[in-house]
Amino acid sequence: MSYVEIPGARVPIRMWTDPASVEGVALQQLRNVATLPWIKGLAVMPDVHYGKGATVGSVIAMRGAVCPAAVGVDIGCGMSAVKTSLTANDLPGDLSRLRSKIEQAIPVGRGMHDDPVDPARLHGFATAGWDDFWGRFGGVAEAVKFRHERAGKQMGTLGSGNHFVEVCTDTTGAVWLMLHSGSRNIGKELAEHHIGVAQKLPHNQGLVDRDLAVFVADTPQMAAYRNDLFWAQEYAKYNRTIMMALLKDVVRKEFRKAKPTFEPEISAHHNYVAEERYEGMDLLVTRKGAIRAGSGEYGIIPGSMGTGSYIVKGLGNEKAFNSASHGAGRRMSRNAAKRRFSTKDLEEQTRGVECRKDSGVVDEIPGAYKPIEQVIDQQRDLVEVVAKLKQVVCVKG
């Protein structure tokens, strides 16, 4: 489908989904965003749903301002995927050992490494810029500087919620490795610190929602936020790169006889800010639950833990600010999913996938998400499908 346009106070709201299918509280959030004095455009992805301040699945373009809640608290959260030389025929019938080895190599949930991962010991990891990156930690907000040791040990860890590591096969039988994670606790604490700062600024006192508080250009608060934001986005990318290196090492050891090789990594943030130019204006484009989909750019759009995912290539649709959805999107809250579904439902909906099937992940059940095929179909003018993947192993945080 192409987009549907509904009126907004300062800009029209372009929606790549049926407005009638969007929950009322999410629609109100979109209307609230459209009232911001700095806004120049608002694009809504088919996986849109309620979030803090701004919906998940929205692309907000502003001039001279940025809203930290419209980035999300998991700064730089995103996806990475790698196609391997392995095929489905190389996989054993019982995948429980492979899942166990992945869980041993990559801490999940609140877990962290006993000691920070040394990237110099990782196969093929480019260490250029690593020392400079950590050196810049001294310039982030004072409120989080005591977290340096924890941030080091959490680098290369999965986290919880909807974060995952998967082994997948595509429709040709090729095996892919895929993972989803962000900037861990350090990104969350930086985000919450700056949201708190923004909410106290005088120019934000008359907003319809205090969670939409912004920083404006040429102020020390904006400079401090941008510094910490871009550092956290870099942390998130390093986090995924290290996890992927650890995952590849597991695969090399488990499939030693097959001597697996790996294609270049596809990586895409979906909670971040980018400086981009549209209609002759330099804008700060915030993607919260959305990926960049510029012409020819590769992206990853995952479904749920029992359905599948898509590797896509962007079509460069400027009406959507060169963006696309970041996944299937939730259609019910975590608490609602726990009330609605049981572990038996989870077992049924994840049949054929080697994964956790206990009460701790019922809130991630496929039934709690929108159908990924429908989400892809609604954005045919934003991306083209390159590969369709189906997970055979899913490690949840």
C-alpha positions as CSV (number, residue, x, y, z in Angstrom):
1,M,0.0,0.0,0.0
2,S,1.0,3.6,-0.3
3,Y,0.5,5.9,2.7
4,V,-2.7,7.3,4.1
5,E,-2.5,10.9,5.2
6,I,-4.5,12.2,8.2
7,P,-4.4,15.8,9.4
8,G,-2.0,17.0,12.1
9,A,-1.7,20.4,13.8
10,R,1.5,21.4,12.1
11,V,2.3,18.6,9.6
12,P,0.2,15.9,8.0
13,I,0.6,12.4,9.5
14,R,1.6,9.9,6.8
15,M,0.7,6.4,7.8
16,W,1.7,3.2,6.0
17,T,-1.1,1.3,7.7
18,D,-4.9,1.7,8.1
19,P,-5.5,4.4,10.8
20,A,-8.5,2.4,12.0
21,S,-6.1,-0.4,13.0
22,V,-4.0,1.8,15.3
23,E,-4.9,1.8,19.0
24,G,-6.4,5.1,20.1
25,V,-3.6,6.0,22.6
26,A,-1.1,5.6,19.8
27,L,-3.1,7.8,17.5
28,Q,-3.2,10.4,20.2
29,Q,0.6,10.2,20.6
30,L,1.0,10.8,16.8
31,R,-1.3,13.9,17.0
32,N,0.7,15.1,20.0
33,V,4.0,14.8,18.0
34,A,2.4,16.8,15.1
35,T,1.9,19.8,17.5
36,L,5.6,20.3,18.2
37,P,6.8,23.7,17.0
38,W,10.0,22.3,15.5
39,I,8.4,19.4,13.5
40,K,8.8,19.2,9.7
41,G,7.4,15.8,9.0
42,L,6.0,12.6,10.6
43,A,5.9,9.2,8.9
44,V,4.2,6.2,10.6
45,M,5.3,2.6,9.9
46,P,3.0,-0.4,9.7
47,D,4.3,-1.8,12.9
48,V,3.2,1.3,14.9
49,H,2.2,0.9,18.5
50,Y,2.0,2.8,21.8
51,G,5.3,3.9,23.4
52,K,6.6,6.4,25.9
53,G,6.0,9.9,24.6
54,A,6.2,8.9,20.9
55,T,4.9,5.7,19.4
56,V,7.2,2.9,18.4
57,G,7.2,2.8,14.6
58,S,7.4,6.5,14.0
59,V,9.9,8.7,12.0
60,I,10.0,12.2,13.2
61,A,11.9,14.9,11.3
62,M,12.6,18.2,13.2
63,R,14.6,21.3,12.4
64,G,16.9,22.4,15.1
65,A,15.5,20.1,17.8
66,V,15.5,16.5,18.9
67,C,13.2,14.7,21.3
68,P,15.1,12.1,23.4
69,A,11.9,10.1,24.2
70,A,11.3,9.8,20.4
71,V,14.6,7.9,20.2
72,G,13.6,5.5,22.9
73,V,15.5,4.5,26.0
74,D,17.4,1.7,24.3
75,I,19.6,4.1,22.2
76,G,21.0,2.5,19.1
77,C,18.9,-0.7,19.4
78,G,19.0,-2.6,16.1
79,M,19.7,-5.8,14.2
80,S,22.6,-7.6,12.6
81,A,22.5,-10.5,10.1
82,V,25.1,-12.6,8.3
83,K,24.6,-15.2,5.6
84,T,26.8,-18.2,6.0
85,S,28.1,-20.9,3.6
86,L,26.2,-23.5,5.6
87,T,23.0,-25.0,4.4
88,A,20.0,-26.6,6.2
89,N,21.5,-30.0,5.4
90,D,24.5,-29.2,7.6
91,L,22.3,-28.7,10.7
92,P,21.9,-31.6,13.1
93,G,18.4,-33.0,13.9
94,D,18.8,-32.0,17.5
95,L,19.7,-28.3,17.8
96,S,19.7,-28.1,21.6
97,R,23.5,-28.4,21.8
98,L,23.9,-25.4,19.4
99,R,21.5,-23.3,21.4
100,S,23.3,-24.2,24.6
101,K,26.7,-23.2,23.2
102,I,25.3,-19.9,22.0
103,E,23.9,-19.2,25.5
104,Q,27.3,-20.0,27.0
105,A,29.1,-17.7,24.7
106,I,26.7,-14.7,24.9
107,P,25.3,-13.7,28.3
108,V,21.5,-13.1,28.2
109,G,19.1,-11.2,30.4
110,R,20.9,-9.2,33.0
111,G,24.0,-11.3,32.6
112,M,27.4,-9.9,31.7
113,H,30.9,-11.2,30.9
114,D,33.1,-11.9,33.9
115,D,35.7,-9.7,32.3
116,P,35.3,-7.3,29.3
117,V,35.7,-9.0,26.0
118,D,39.1,-8.3,24.4
119,P,38.2,-7.5,20.7
120,A,41.8,-8.2,19.7
121,R,41.1,-11.9,20.4
122,L,38.0,-12.0,18.2
123,H,38.3,-13.5,14.7
124,G,38.1,-10.8,12.1
125,F,37.1,-8.0,14.5
126,A,38.3,-4.5,13.4
127,T,39.8,-3.0,16.5
128,A,40.6,0.4,14.9
129,G,38.8,3.1,16.9
130,W,38.1,0.9,19.9
131,D,40.4,2.7,22.3
132,D,39.2,6.1,21.1
133,F,35.6,5.0,21.6
134,W,36.2,4.1,25.3
135,G,38.4,7.2,25.7
136,R,35.3,9.3,24.9
137,F,33.4,7.7,27.8
138,G,35.1,10.4,30.0
139,G,33.0,13.0,28.1
140,V,29.5,11.5,28.8
141,A,27.1,12.7,31.5
142,E,28.5,12.7,35.1
143,A,25.4,10.8,36.2
144,V,26.6,7.5,34.5
145,K,30.3,7.7,34.7
146,F,30.4,5.3,37.7
147,R,28.9,2.7,35.3
148,H,32.2,2.3,33.3
149,E,33.1,-1.1,34.6
150,R,29.5,-2.5,34.1
151,A,29.4,-1.0,30.6
152,G,32.6,-2.8,29.8
153,K,31.3,-6.2,31.0
154,Q,28.0,-5.7,29.3
155,M,29.6,-5.1,25.9
156,G,28.8,-8.2,23.9
157,T,25.7,-9.2,25.8
158,L,22.1,-9.7,24.7
159,G,19.8,-8.2,27.3
160,S,16.2,-9.1,27.9
161,G,12.7,-8.3,26.5
162,N,12.5,-8.8,22.8
163,H,16.2,-9.1,22.2
164,F,17.3,-12.4,20.6
165,V,20.0,-14.4,18.8
166,E,18.8,-16.7,16.0
167,V,20.0,-19.3,13.6
168,C,17.8,-19.2,10.5
169,T,17.4,-20.7,7.1
170,D,16.2,-18.9,4.0
171,T,14.0,-20.2,1.2
172,T,17.0,-21.5,-0.7
173,G,18.2,-23.5,2.4
174,A,21.1,-21.1,3.3
175,V,21.8,-20.7,7.0
176,W,21.9,-17.2,8.4
177,L,22.9,-15.8,11.8
178,M,20.9,-12.9,13.2
179,L,20.7,-10.9,16.4
180,H,18.8,-8.0,18.0
181,S,20.2,-5.9,20.8
182,G,21.1,-2.3,21.7
183,S,23.1,-0.2,24.1
184,R,22.3,-2.2,27.2
185,N,22.0,-0.5,30.6
186,I,24.4,2.3,29.8
187,G,22.2,3.5,26.9
188,K,19.1,3.3,29.0
189,E,20.6,5.3,31.8
190,L,21.9,8.0,29.4
191,A,18.5,8.2,27.8
192,E,16.6,8.6,31.1
193,H,19.1,11.2,32.4
194,H,18.6,13.4,29.3
195,I,14.8,13.0,29.3
196,G,14.9,14.2,32.8
197,V,17.0,17.2,31.9
198,A,14.8,18.1,28.9
199,Q,11.6,18.0,30.9
200,K,12.9,20.8,33.2
201,L,13.8,23.2,30.4
202,P,11.6,26.4,30.1
203,H,10.7,25.9,26.4
204,N,9.1,22.5,27.2
205,Q,6.7,23.6,29.9
206,G,3.7,24.2,27.6
207,L,3.9,20.9,25.6
208,V,0.8,18.6,25.4
209,D,2.9,15.7,26.8
210,R,5.9,16.3,29.0
211,D,7.5,13.1,27.5
212,L,7.9,15.0,24.3
213,A,10.4,17.4,25.8
214,V,13.1,18.5,23.3
215,F,16.5,19.9,23.2
216,V,17.0,22.8,20.8
217,A,20.0,23.7,18.6
218,D,22.9,25.8,19.9
219,T,22.3,25.1,23.6
220,P,24.7,23.3,26.0
221,Q,21.9,20.7,26.8
222,M,21.6,19.8,23.1
223,A,25.4,19.5,22.7
224,A,25.6,17.2,25.8
225,Y,22.7,15.1,24.5
226,R,24.2,14.7,21.0
227,N,27.5,13.7,22.5
228,D,26.0,11.0,24.7
229,L,23.5,9.9,22.0
230,F,26.1,9.3,19.3
231,W,28.4,7.6,21.8
232,A,25.6,5.2,22.9
233,Q,24.7,4.5,19.3
234,E,28.3,3.5,18.7
235,Y,28.2,1.3,21.8
236,A,25.1,-0.5,20.5
237,K,26.8,-1.1,17.1
238,Y,29.9,-2.4,18.8
239,N,27.8,-4.6,21.1
240,R,26.2,-6.3,18.1
241,T,29.5,-6.6,16.3
242,I,31.1,-8.4,19.3
243,M,28.1,-10.7,19.8
244,M,28.2,-11.6,16.1
245,A,31.9,-12.4,16.4
246,L,31.2,-14.6,19.4
247,L,28.3,-16.3,17.5
248,K,30.5,-16.9,14.5
249,D,33.1,-18.6,16.8
250,V,30.5,-20.9,18.1
251,V,29.4,-21.8,14.6
252,R,33.0,-22.4,13.5
253,K,33.6,-24.8,16.4
254,E,30.3,-26.6,16.1
255,F,30.6,-27.0,12.3
256,R,34.3,-27.5,12.1
257,K,34.1,-30.1,9.3
258,A,32.0,-27.8,7.1
259,K,34.5,-25.0,7.5
260,P,31.8,-22.2,7.4
261,T,32.5,-18.9,5.8
262,F,30.5,-15.7,6.3
263,E,29.3,-12.9,4.0
264,P,29.6,-9.3,5.0
265,E,27.5,-8.3,8.0
266,I,24.2,-6.4,7.5
267,S,23.6,-4.0,10.4
268,A,20.8,-1.5,11.0
269,H,19.9,0.7,14.0
270,H,16.2,1.1,14.6
271,N,16.2,3.5,17.7
272,Y,18.4,6.4,16.7
273,V,18.9,9.9,15.4
274,A,20.5,10.9,12.0
275,E,21.3,14.2,10.4
276,E,19.7,14.2,7.0
277,R,18.6,16.6,4.3
278,Y,15.1,16.9,2.8
279,E,13.5,19.6,0.7
280,G,16.6,21.7,1.1
281,M,16.5,21.6,4.9
282,D,19.0,20.0,7.3
283,L,16.9,18.0,9.7
284,L,17.3,15.7,12.7
285,V,15.5,12.6,11.8
286,T,14.5,10.4,14.8
287,R,13.6,6.7,14.0
288,K,12.0,5.0,17.0
289,G,11.2,1.4,15.9
290,A,12.1,2.2,12.3
291,I,15.1,1.5,10.0
292,R,16.7,3.7,7.4
293,A,15.7,2.4,3.9
294,G,17.5,4.6,1.5
295,S,17.8,3.5,-2.1
296,G,19.7,0.2,-2.2
297,E,20.4,0.1,1.5
298,Y,20.1,-3.2,3.2
299,G,17.8,-3.6,6.2
300,I,16.5,-6.3,8.5
301,I,12.8,-6.6,9.5
302,P,12.2,-9.4,12.0
303,G,9.0,-11.0,12.9
304,S,8.4,-12.9,16.2
305,M,10.1,-15.9,17.7
306,G,8.0,-18.4,15.8
307,T,7.3,-16.8,12.5
308,G,10.3,-15.5,10.5
309,S,12.1,-12.4,9.3
310,Y,13.0,-10.5,6.2
311,I,16.2,-9.1,4.7
312,V,15.2,-6.1,2.6
313,K,16.6,-3.4,0.4
314,G,15.4,0.2,0.6
315,L,13.6,2.0,-2.2
316,G,14.5,5.5,-1.0
317,N,11.0,6.8,-0.5
318,E,11.4,10.4,0.7
319,K,7.8,10.6,1.8
320,A,8.8,8.2,4.5
321,F,12.1,10.0,5.1
322,N,13.8,6.9,3.5
323,S,12.5,4.7,6.3
324,A,10.7,1.3,6.9
325,S,9.4,-0.7,9.8
326,H,11.7,-2.3,12.3
327,G,9.7,-5.5,12.8
328,A,6.2,-6.9,13.1
329,G,5.3,-4.6,16.0
330,R,3.3,-5.6,19.1
331,R,-0.4,-5.9,18.9
332,M,-0.8,-6.4,22.7
333,S,1.1,-5.4,25.7
334,R,3.4,-7.8,27.6
335,N,0.9,-8.1,30.5
336,A,-2.0,-8.7,28.1
337,A,0.0,-11.4,26.4
338,K,0.7,-13.1,29.8
339,R,-3.1,-13.0,30.6
340,R,-4.1,-14.3,27.2
341,F,-1.6,-17.1,26.5
342,S,-0.2,-20.1,28.3
343,T,3.1,-22.0,28.0
344,K,1.1,-24.6,26.0
345,D,0.2,-21.9,23.5
346,L,3.9,-20.9,23.3
347,E,4.9,-24.5,22.6
348,E,2.3,-24.7,19.8
349,Q,3.3,-21.4,18.2
350,T,7.0,-22.1,18.3
351,R,6.8,-25.7,17.1
352,G,9.9,-26.6,15.1
353,V,12.0,-23.9,16.8
354,E,14.7,-24.7,19.4
355,C,14.0,-22.1,22.0
356,R,12.7,-21.4,25.5
357,K,9.1,-22.5,26.0
358,D,8.6,-21.5,29.6
359,S,6.5,-18.9,31.4
360,G,9.3,-16.4,31.3
361,V,9.0,-15.7,27.6
362,V,5.2,-16.1,27.1
363,D,5.0,-12.3,26.7
364,E,7.1,-12.8,23.5
365,I,4.8,-15.3,22.0
366,P,4.1,-14.9,18.3
367,G,0.4,-14.2,18.9
368,A,1.4,-11.0,20.8
369,Y,2.7,-9.5,17.5
370,K,1.2,-8.3,14.3
371,P,1.5,-10.7,11.3
372,I,4.9,-10.0,9.7
373,E,3.7,-10.8,6.2
374,Q,1.0,-8.1,6.5
375,V,3.6,-5.6,7.8
376,I,5.9,-6.3,4.8
377,D,3.0,-6.0,2.4
378,Q,2.0,-2.6,3.7
379,Q,5.4,-1.1,2.8
380,R,6.0,-2.4,-0.7
381,D,6.8,1.2,-1.7
382,L,9.4,1.5,1.0
383,V,11.4,-1.8,0.6
384,E,11.9,-4.8,-1.6
385,V,12.4,-8.2,-0.1
386,V,15.8,-9.8,-0.7
387,A,15.4,-12.9,1.5
388,K,12.8,-14.5,3.8
389,L,14.3,-16.2,6.8
390,K,12.8,-18.8,9.3
391,Q,14.4,-19.4,12.6
392,V,15.4,-22.8,13.7
393,V,17.2,-21.7,16.9
394,C,16.1,-18.7,19.0
395,V,17.9,-17.6,22.1
396,K,15.8,-15.1,24.1
397,G,17.0,-12.7,26.7
